[in-house]
C-alpha cells in the first residue's frame, strides 16, 4: 500500500475501497462475475486462509478480472484447509483444498482464465435426496 501524502491520496483510497465494497455487496445477486468464497473458520484462518484471501483479491484486481471474493464459515473440509469455492458463470461451483499462494495463482490463471481443471479439487462426498 502506498503512503498517503495528501488529501487527494486519501480520497482516491476511499473511492477505491468503496468500489470494492459495492462490488462485494452486489456479488451475491450477480451471476455474471466470478465468485470465490474463502473458508474463514478457525481451522481455515489457522491454516493461512486470510493470506490467501488477500492474495486472491490483489491478484484478481491486478489481472482486471471481475470477481467477488468473500469469506464464509466452515465448509466441512478441515483436513484440506485453506479451502476456497470458485463459481465461474455458467459452471458448477468447485471447491479447492490445500490452497497456497502458488495454487491460488494457478486457479486464477488456469481455471478462471483458461477454463482448465487444476489439481486440488475436493470431490463431492454427499448427495441430496433429490439426486
LUMBADREN-372240 format. One line per 5 residues: number of its first residue (from 1); for each residue x, z, y of N, C-alpha, C. Coordinates in Angstrom, 2 decimals, always signed. Layout:
N
NUM = X/Z/Y/X/Z/Y/X/Z/Y ~ ... $
//
This chain:
131
1 = +0.84/+0.00/-1.16/+0.00/+0.00/+0.00/+0.89/+0.00/+1.23 ~ +0.51/-0.80/+2.22/+1.27/-0.88/+3.46/+0.99/+0.33/+4.33 ~ +1.94/+0.65/+5.18/+1.74/+1.75/+6.11/+0.79/+1.31/+7.22 ~ -0.01/+2.23/+7.66/-0.95/+1.97/+8.75/-0.23/+2.30/+10.04 ~ -0.04/+1.27/+10.87/+0.72/+1.45/+12.11/-0.14/+1.31/+13.36 $
6 = -1.37/+0.79/+13.18/-2.23/+0.60/+14.35/-3.68/+0.75/+13.95 ~ -4.53/+0.76/+14.95/-5.96/+0.84/+14.71/-6.46/-0.42/+13.99 ~ -5.87/-1.56/+14.29/-6.25/-2.80/+13.60/-5.92/-2.73/+12.11 ~ -4.77/-2.14/+11.77/-4.41/-1.97/+10.36/-5.44/-1.10/+9.64 ~ -5.87/-0.04/+10.32/-6.87/+0.85/+9.74/-8.20/+0.12/+9.56 $
11 = -8.59/-0.68/+10.52/-9.84/-1.45/+10.41/-9.77/-2.45/+9.25 ~ -8.65/-3.12/+9.11/-8.50/-4.08/+8.02/-8.58/-3.39/+6.67 ~ -7.96/-2.23/+6.55/-8.03/-1.46/+5.32/-9.47/-1.05/+5.03 ~ -10.17/-0.60/+6.06/-11.57/-0.19/+5.90/-12.43/-1.36/+5.45 ~ -12.28/-2.51/+6.07/-13.08/-3.69/+5.69/-12.79/-4.11/+4.26 $
16 = -11.54/-4.07/+3.87/-11.17/-4.43/+2.50/-11.78/-3.48/+1.48 ~ -11.73/-2.20/+1.78/-12.30/-1.20/+0.87/-13.81/-1.32/+0.81 ~ -14.46/-1.57/+1.94/-15.92/-1.74/+1.95/-16.33/-2.96/+1.14 ~ -15.56/-4.03/+1.21/-15.86/-5.23/+0.42/-15.75/-4.92/-1.07 ~ -14.75/-4.15/-1.46/-14.59/-3.79/-2.87/-15.74/-2.91/-3.34 $
21 = -16.16/-1.97/-2.50/-17.28/-1.08/-2.86/-18.56/-1.89/-2.99 ~ -18.80/-2.80/-2.07/-20.01/-3.63/-2.12/-20.02/-4.48/-3.39 ~ -18.88/-5.05/-3.74/-18.79/-5.85/-4.95/-19.05/-4.99/-6.18 ~ -18.49/-3.78/-6.21/-18.69/-2.89/-7.36/-20.15/-2.49/-7.49 ~ -20.79/-2.17/-6.36/-22.20/-1.76/-6.40/-23.12/-2.88/-6.81 $
26 = -22.82/-4.10/-6.41/-23.69/-5.22/-6.77/-23.36/-5.77/-8.15 ~ -22.29/-5.28/-8.74/-21.85/-5.79/-10.03/-22.79/-5.54/-11.17 ~ -23.57/-4.46/-11.13/-24.49/-4.17/-12.22/-25.60/-5.19/-12.32 ~ -25.93/-5.86/-11.22/-27.02/-6.81/-11.21/-26.55/-8.25/-11.32 ~ -25.28/-8.49/-11.20/-24.76/-9.85/-11.19/-24.33/-10.29/-12.58 $
31 = -24.85/-11.41/-13.00/-24.49/-11.97/-14.30/-23.45/-13.08/-14.15 ~ -23.02/-13.36/-12.94/-22.13/-14.50/-12.70/-20.68/-14.11/-12.49 ~ -20.36/-12.85/-12.65/-18.98/-12.45/-12.48/-18.52/-11.64/-13.69 ~ -17.22/-11.59/-13.86/-16.62/-10.83/-14.95/-16.84/-9.34/-14.68 ~ -17.21/-8.60/-15.72/-17.40/-7.16/-15.60/-16.49/-6.47/-16.62 $
36 = -15.73/-5.50/-16.15/-14.83/-4.75/-17.01/-15.15/-3.27/-16.85 ~ -15.43/-2.62/-17.97/-15.67/-1.18/-17.97/-14.47/-0.50/-18.63 ~ -13.92/+0.48/-17.95/-12.78/+1.22/-18.46/-13.28/+2.60/-18.91 ~ -13.03/+2.96/-20.17/-13.45/+4.25/-20.69/-12.60/+5.34/-20.04 ~ -13.26/+6.20/-19.25/-12.55/+7.23/-18.50/-12.98/+8.63/-18.92 $
41 = -13.19/+8.82/-20.21/-13.45/+10.17/-20.70/-12.12/+10.91/-20.75 ~ -12.15/+12.14/-21.20/-10.93/+12.94/-21.22/-9.82/+12.28/-22.02 ~ -10.16/+11.77/-23.21/-9.12/+11.15/-24.04/-8.62/+9.85/-23.40 ~ -9.49/+9.11/-22.73/-9.08/+7.88/-22.07/-8.12/+8.16/-20.92 ~ -8.47/+9.13/-20.11/-7.61/+9.49/-18.97/-6.26/+9.99/-19.47 $
46 = -6.28/+10.82/-20.51/-5.03/+11.33/-21.07/-4.16/+10.22/-21.64 ~ -4.78/+9.13/-22.06/-4.04/+8.00/-22.65/-3.59/+6.98/-21.62 ~ -3.96/+7.16/-20.36/-3.49/+6.25/-19.31/-4.55/+5.31/-18.77 ~ -5.83/+5.60/-18.96/-6.90/+4.69/-18.52/-6.93/+4.52/-17.01 ~ -6.59/+5.56/-16.27/-6.61/+5.46/-14.81/-5.60/+4.42/-14.32 $
51 = -4.41/+4.43/-14.90/-3.39/+3.45/-14.52/-3.83/+2.04/-14.91 ~ -4.48/+1.91/-16.06/-4.97/+0.60/-16.50/-6.05/+0.11/-15.55 ~ -6.94/+0.99/-15.13/-8.00/+0.60/-14.19/-7.40/+0.12/-12.87 ~ -6.44/+0.85/-12.34/-5.77/+0.44/-11.10/-5.07/-0.91/-11.28 ~ -4.38/-1.08/-12.41/-3.68/-2.34/-12.68/-4.67/-3.50/-12.74 $
56 = -5.79/-3.30/-13.45/-6.79/-4.37/-13.56/-7.34/-4.78/-12.19 ~ -7.65/-3.79/-11.35/-8.19/-4.10/-10.02/-7.18/-4.88/-9.19 ~ -5.93/-4.44/-9.22/-4.89/-5.12/-8.44/-4.63/-6.53/-8.96 ~ -4.55/-6.69/-10.27/-4.23/-7.98/-10.87/-5.38/-8.99/-10.66 ~ -6.61/-8.54/-10.83/-7.75/-9.43/-10.62/-7.84/-9.87/-9.17 $
61 = -7.56/-8.95/-8.25/-7.55/-9.31/-6.83/-6.42/-10.28/-6.54 ~ -5.25/-10.03/-7.12/-4.09/-10.90/-6.91/-4.36/-12.32/-7.41 ~ -5.08/-12.44/-8.53/-5.38/-13.75/-9.10/-6.69/-14.34/-8.55 ~ -7.31/-13.65/-7.60/-8.55/-14.10/-6.95/-9.66/-14.37/-7.95 ~ -9.82/-13.45/-8.91/-10.88/-13.55/-9.91/-12.01/-12.62/-9.47 $
66 = -13.23/-13.18/-9.33/-14.38/-12.36/-9.00/-14.71/-11.49/-10.19 ~ -14.52/-10.20/-10.05/-14.75/-9.27/-11.15/-15.11/-7.90/-10.61 ~ -15.85/-7.18/-11.41/-16.18/-5.80/-11.10/-15.52/-4.92/-12.15 ~ -14.69/-4.00/-11.72/-14.05/-3.06/-12.62/-14.68/-1.70/-12.35 ~ -15.28/-1.12/-13.36/-15.92/+0.17/-13.19/-15.51/+1.11/-14.31 $
71 = -15.78/+2.38/-14.12/-15.45/+3.34/-15.15/-16.71/+3.73/-15.89 ~ -16.53/+4.09/-17.14/-17.62/+4.55/-17.98/-17.14/+5.74/-18.78 ~ -18.04/+6.38/-19.47/-17.68/+7.53/-20.30/-17.11/+7.07/-21.62 ~ -17.17/+7.96/-22.58/-16.61/+7.70/-23.90/-17.32/+6.55/-24.58 ~ -16.56/+5.64/-25.15/-17.11/+4.53/-25.92/-17.11/+4.83/-27.41 $
76 = -16.53/+5.96/-27.78/-16.50/+6.33/-29.19/-15.28/+5.83/-29.95 ~ -14.31/+5.30/-29.25/-13.11/+4.78/-29.88/-11.90/+5.61/-29.45 ~ -11.99/+6.92/-29.59/-10.93/+7.82/-29.12/-9.57/+7.49/-29.74 ~ -9.57/+7.01/-30.96/-8.32/+6.68/-31.64/-7.61/+5.48/-31.02 ~ -8.34/+4.70/-30.23/-7.79/+3.46/-29.68/-7.71/+3.47/-28.16 $
81 = -7.71/+4.65/-27.57/-7.65/+4.74/-26.10/-6.30/+4.29/-25.59 ~ -6.24/+3.76/-24.39/-7.31/+3.40/-23.48/-8.09/+2.18/-23.99 ~ -9.40/+2.20/-23.78/-10.25/+1.09/-24.19/-10.96/+0.51/-22.98 ~ -11.22/-0.80/-23.05/-11.98/-1.47/-21.99/-12.99/-2.41/-22.65 ~ -14.12/-2.57/-21.98/-15.12/-3.54/-22.41/-15.14/-4.66/-21.39 $
86 = -14.97/-5.89/-21.84/-14.92/-7.04/-20.95/-16.13/-7.92/-21.23 ~ -16.89/-8.21/-20.18/-18.03/-9.09/-20.28/-17.79/-10.28/-19.36 ~ -17.62/-11.44/-19.96/-17.44/-12.69/-19.22/-18.80/-13.38/-19.20 ~ -19.22/-13.94/-18.07/-20.53/-14.59/-18.01/-20.72/-15.60/-19.15 ~ -21.86/-15.49/-19.81/-22.18/-16.41/-20.89/-21.64/-16.01/-22.25 $
91 = -20.91/-14.88/-22.33/-20.35/-14.42/-23.59/-20.75/-12.98/-23.87 ~ -20.69/-12.62/-25.14/-20.98/-11.24/-25.53/-19.84/-10.33/-25.07 ~ -20.14/-9.07/-24.76/-19.08/-8.13/-24.39/-18.13/-7.89/-25.56 ~ -16.86/-7.73/-25.24/-15.83/-7.42/-26.25/-15.10/-6.17/-25.81 ~ -14.85/-5.27/-26.77/-14.11/-4.04/-26.49/-12.68/-4.21/-27.01 $
96 = -11.72/-3.93/-26.14/-10.32/-3.99/-26.49/-9.77/-2.57/-26.53 ~ -8.93/-2.29/-27.51/-8.33/-0.96/-27.64/-6.83/-0.99/-27.47 ~ -6.26/+0.20/-27.29/-4.82/+0.37/-27.08/-4.31/-0.51/-25.96 ~ -5.04/-0.51/-24.84/-4.71/-1.38/-23.71/-3.63/-0.74/-22.86 ~ -2.51/-1.43/-22.75/-1.47/-1.04/-21.82/-1.41/-2.12/-20.74 $
101 = -0.47/-2.01/-19.80/-0.41/-3.00/-18.72/-0.12/-4.39/-19.24 ~ +0.73/-4.50/-20.25/+1.04/-5.82/-20.81/-0.22/-6.45/-21.41 ~ -0.94/-5.67/-22.23/-2.15/-6.18/-22.87/-3.23/-6.48/-21.83 ~ -3.34/-5.64/-20.80/-4.33/-5.89/-19.74/-4.04/-7.22/-19.05 ~ -2.77/-7.49/-18.77/-2.40/-8.77/-18.17/-2.70/-9.93/-19.10 $
106 = -2.47/-9.72/-20.39/-2.75/-10.74/-21.39/-4.26/-11.01/-21.50 ~ -5.06/-9.97/-21.42/-6.52/-10.13/-21.47/-7.00/-10.94/-20.27 ~ -6.46/-10.64/-19.11/-6.85/-11.40/-17.91/-6.44/-12.86/-18.07 ~ -5.18/-13.08/-18.41/-4.65/-14.44/-18.47/-5.27/-15.26/-19.60 ~ -5.28/-14.71/-20.80/-5.74/-15.49/-21.95/-7.26/-15.47/-22.12 $
111 = -7.85/-14.27/-22.14/-9.27/-14.18/-22.46/-10.16/-14.57/-21.28 ~ -9.89/-13.98/-20.11/-10.76/-14.24/-18.96/-10.53/-15.63/-18.37 ~ -9.28/-16.00/-18.18/-9.00/-17.29/-17.53/-9.08/-18.46/-18.50 ~ -8.43/-18.34/-19.69/-8.31/-19.48/-20.60/-9.25/-19.43/-21.81 ~ -10.10/-18.41/-21.89/-11.09/-18.31/-22.97/-10.46/-18.28/-24.36 $
116 = -9.30/-17.62/-24.49/-8.63/-17.46/-25.78/-8.76/-16.01/-26.24 ~ -8.95/-15.79/-27.53/-9.02/-14.43/-28.03/-7.64/-13.79/-28.01 ~ -7.63/-12.47/-27.85/-6.41/-11.69/-27.73/-6.45/-10.59/-28.79 ~ -5.29/-10.24/-29.34/-5.23/-9.13/-30.29/-5.71/-7.84/-29.63 ~ -6.26/-6.97/-30.46/-6.69/-5.67/-29.96/-8.19/-5.51/-29.84 $
121 = -8.96/-6.51/-30.33/-10.41/-6.41/-30.27/-10.86/-5.38/-31.29 ~ -11.71/-4.46/-30.86/-12.25/-3.45/-31.77/-13.52/-4.00/-32.41 ~ -13.61/-3.94/-33.71/-14.78/-4.50/-34.39/-16.03/-3.66/-34.15 ~ -17.17/-4.32/-34.20/-18.43/-3.60/-34.13/-18.64/-2.91/-35.46 ~ -18.77/-1.61/-35.44/-18.89/-0.89/-36.72/-20.28/-0.34/-36.97 $
126 = -21.25/-0.84/-36.23/-22.62/-0.42/-36.47/-23.56/-1.55/-36.10 ~ -24.76/-1.51/-36.59/-25.81/-2.46/-36.26/-27.08/-1.68/-35.92 ~ -27.89/-2.23/-35.07/-29.17/-1.59/-34.78/-30.18/-1.97/-35.85 ~ -31.29/-1.31/-35.86/-32.31/-1.55/-36.89/-32.88/-2.96/-36.76 ~ -32.89/-3.52/-35.55/-33.43/-4.87/-35.35/-32.52/-5.94/-35.95 $
131 = -31.24/-5.65/-36.11/-30.30/-6.63/-36.64/-30.28/-6.51/-38.13 $
//
